[in-house]
Amino acid sequence: MNKIILVLGTALLTALSVTAQEGKPSVKVFSNFNYDLSSVAGETAFKEFEIKRAYLGYQYNFDDKLSAKITFDVGADDGSLYTAFLKIASLSWKASDKLTLNFGQVGTKNFKFQEKSWRNRYVTKSVQDEHKWANSADAGLIADYKVSNKIIIDAQILNGEGYKSSQGTNGLFRGGFGITYTMNNRVALRLHKDITPGKVPHASIPEDPIIGSASQHINTLAIAYTGNNFDLGVEKANMMNTMNMLDNRKDLLSVFGNYTLSEKYSFLGRYDNVTSKEGWDLANDGNYTVFGIARQMAKGVKISFNIQSWTAVEENEETERTLFINLVYKF
């Protein structure tokens, strides 16, 4: 742990010591206070302060075509000690006015459009990220091609293990391709398909050729609308052959929005529904809601008071409600 802190501290100080002409350092921190509203009478409600994530980054432009980016992700997932991961370490090449290539440890395309439309990552992740349908970063190659001012297509080839794990022993890649259509300055549409090949060859499991041999497919449709003082988003996706198991299926729907009250205040809300075909994953099926108010404290500093709820599909499951005060600051 001390070695991690020393390395990160040294890296950050080095980044901050360079001039703005050479590059751009960045820091982003997610923190919160949460209070369990679901405790029964006689029980002490669980409550805590958390520093969920800290991103330490640096971006450098070699020229107008080549640039590099590096980001460390320091977090405490599942109550563990703080652990640092190299999340982004990528080289970007603008090959032409239309084509851009990103190589290395890159930010993936699976739910970036939805996360940007949601605008409240510091409150909670977008639905596919929250339910671990895909990784936000991975080692691989991403290509973006601008067909026109309204249409951009993209493709990615990734290890498929995420940025916290090395390539699996099977050496299989995870692929994806998508298209983003910006109809006008108010409406944008995104289609994306993600493919993870079967991890177990048919021949190695002759007694049951179904287990682990099917390719997993995630099909996503997302729409974002921006009004004068509000914005709305809808995401609909399904995961076919979940975990490479033939005929396993998961479906999700997410509806979210923000309403601007003034220059500093806004309302936020979201509803998620996650289901599995014939209830095969009933323990993880359910409905999630969040609603609250946000305040822009200053440039780079935002706070939100909100209530988050999860209602499991399983019978006799009580709704879990938690009061959150979320804070993000970046510079």
N, C-alpha and C positions, 0 to 999 in steps of 0.2 A: 504493500500500500504506500509506504514512504517513497519507494522508487517511482511509483506512478506519479505521485504528487510532484516529486523533484523533476521528472522528465517534462510533465505538463507545464510546470511553473517556468522551467527554463525555456521551453518552446514559446510560451506566451510572452515572456519578457523579451525574447529575441524578436518576435513578430512586432511587438509594440515599439521596439527601438528603431525600426526602419522608418524611413520617411514615406509620406503619402505618395510621392512620385514613384517609388519602387513597388508599392503594393498596398493592400488594404486589409488590416487585421479586423476581426469581428468577434464579439462575445454575445451570446444569448442565453438567458437563464429562465427556466420555468420553476416556479415555486407555488406552494398553496398551503392553506389551512383547511382541514376538513373535519366535520362533526357528524357522527352517525345519528340520523333522525329516526332510525328503525328500532332502537333499543326498547325492550319491554319494561314495564314498570318494575322497579326494584333493581334493575341492572344499571351499571355505570356506563354511560354512552362512550363509545370509542371516539377519540379525537387526537389529532396530531398536526404538527407542522412538518412540511416536506420540502426538500429541494429535489424536484423530480429529475431535472436535466440541466446540464450546462454544456453549451456548444462553444468550443474555442476554435476559431478558424482564421485562415489567411488566404487571400487571393492575390495572384501576381499576373500582370499582363506583360508578356515578352514583347509583343507587338500588336498590331491590330487584327491578327489572325490567330495567334497562339496565346493561350492563358492557362494557368494552373490554379488548382484550388485544393486546400487541405482543411479538414474539419475533424476535431476530436469530439467524441460524444462521451460525456461523463455522467453516469446515472446510477441510481440505486433501485433496480427492478426487483419486485417481489420481496422488498425489505432487506435485500442484501447490502453489504458494504459497497461504497462507491467504487465503480469499476470504469476504467477508461478504455474506449474502443476507437480505432481509427475508422471513422465513418466514411469520409470522403477523401480521396487522394487521386485526383483526376487531372488529365490533360485535355484541354478543349482546343480543337482546330476548326476554324471557320474556313473550310475548303473553298467555298465560293459564296456568292450572295444568297444562295439557296440551301447549300448543304453545310451542316455542322456535325462534327464527330466528337464524341466524348469517350475517352479510354481510361481504364484504371478502376478504382473504387468509385462508382458513380451513383448519383441519385436516380432511382428507377422511375419509370413512367406510370406504374400501375394505378396510383391514386393521387398523383401530384396535382392534377386538374381539380379534383374534388377538394383536396386540402386547401388549395388556394381559394376556391369558391366559398368554403366554410368559414375561412378567415379567423378561426378561433382555435388553432392547434394548441395554444397554451391552456385552454380549458379542457379539451379532450381530443383525442386523435380522430381522424376520419374513420368511417366504419370498417373498411377493409383493413386498415392499419390496426385498429383496435382488436379485431378478431383474428389477426395474424394470417390473413389470406395471402399476403405478399410482404416482401421486405422493402423498407424505404430506401435502402442502399445495398449495393452488391458489386462484386468484381465483374467487369465485362466491358462491352462496347455498346454505345447507343448512337444512333444516327437520326438526325432531324432534317427533313427536307421541306422547304417552303415552296409548295406548288403555286400558290398565289397569296395575295394579302389576306385571303379568307380561309385558305386550306393549308394545313401543315400535317404531314404524315411522319411517323416515327417507327423505328424498330429497335429492339434490344436483344442482345445475346448475353446471358449472365451465367455465372456458376450455379446460381439458384439456392445457395445456402445462406445468403444474407451477409452482412458485414461483420457479424460476430462469430462466424464459423468459416473454416477453410473448405475447399472443394471436397465433396464426398468421394468415397473410394470408387464409386461407379463411374465417376468422370463425366456424368451427363450434364448437359446445359439446359437452362430454362430460357425460353424465348417469348417474345411478345411483339405485337405491332398494333399501332393505333392511328387514328385520324382525328384531328381537331378542326371543327368548322366554326368560324366566327361569323355569324350571319350579319351582325351589325354591332354597334357599340353597346348593345343591351343583351343580346342573346348569343350564347356559345354552346356548342354541342361536342361531346367527346364519345368516341367508340374505341374500345380496347379489348384485345384478346390476349390472354396469357396461357402459355402451354408448358406443362411440366411432364416430361416423358416418364413412363413406368420405370420404376427403380429395380424391378426384379424380372429377369427374362422368363418367358413362358417355360422354357426347357428346364429351368432350375427348380420348378415347383410342379411337377407333373400331377401330383395328387390334387392340386387345386390351382389351375392356371389363371384364376381370376385375381387372386390376392396380389396386390402390388404391381401388376403388369399393365394396367390400363393407364393411358395418358390423362393427366388432369387438365381440364380446360376451365378458365375463368373468363366469362363474357360480361363486359361492363358497358352500360349506357349511362352517361351523365349529362345533365343539362343545367346551365347556369343563366340566370336572368338578373340584370342589374337595372333597377329603377332609379328615380330621382332621389329618393331617400330610403330605399330599401333594396335588398337583394334576396333572391330565392335560389335554391338548388335542389335537384333531385338526382339520386343515384339508384340504379337498379342493376343487380348483378346476380349471376348464378355460377356455382362451382360444380362442374360435372366430373364424375369419378373422383370425388374428394379423397385426398391422401392416396391416390392411384388405385382406389378400390372401385371396381366396376359397378356402375349404377348407383353409387353413393352420390347424393346431390345435396347441396346447400344453396339457399336463396337468401338474398338480403335486399332490403329497401331502406333508403335513408332520405329524409326530407328535412331541409334545414333553411334557416333564413336569419337576416339581421335587419333591424329597423332603426334608422338614424333619427334620434330625437333632437340632437344639436351637434355642434362641433365636437363636444366632448363626450356625450352620452349616447348609448344605443342599447336596444334590446336584442337578445339572441335567443334562439330556440332550435331544437332539433328532435326528431323522432326517428328511431331505428327499429327495424323488425328483422330478426334473423330466424330462419326456420330450416329444418332438414327434412328430406323426403321420407315419409312414413315414420318420422320421429326417430331415426336411427341415432341422431346426436342430440337427443332431447335435453340432456344435462346442460348443453350450451345454447339452446334455443330460448328466445325471449324477446322482450321489448325494452328499449332504452329511451329515456327522455332527458333533456336538459333544457332549462329555461332560466333566464336571469338578465342582469343588466351589466353593462361594461362602461368603464370610464377611461378616457385617454388622459392620463395624468400629465404627460409631457411627451415630447418626441422620443419614441423608443420605449416608453413606459406605459403599460396598460394593466388595469385591474378589473376583475369581474366577480360579482356576487351571484351565485347561481345554485340551483338545486338539481341534483342528478339522481335519476331513479332507474332501477333495473327490476323488471318483473319476469321471472322465469316461467316457462310454459308448463313445467312439471306441476302436478297437482299438489295442493297444500303448501306451495311456496309463497312466502310473504314477500311483498315488494320491499326492496332495499332502497332507502332514500338517504342521501347524504348532502349536507350543506357544504358548499365549497366557496372559498375566497381564493381565486387564482390570480397570480401576478406574473407578468413577463416583463423583462427589461433587457434591452439590447443596445449595443453601441459598437 
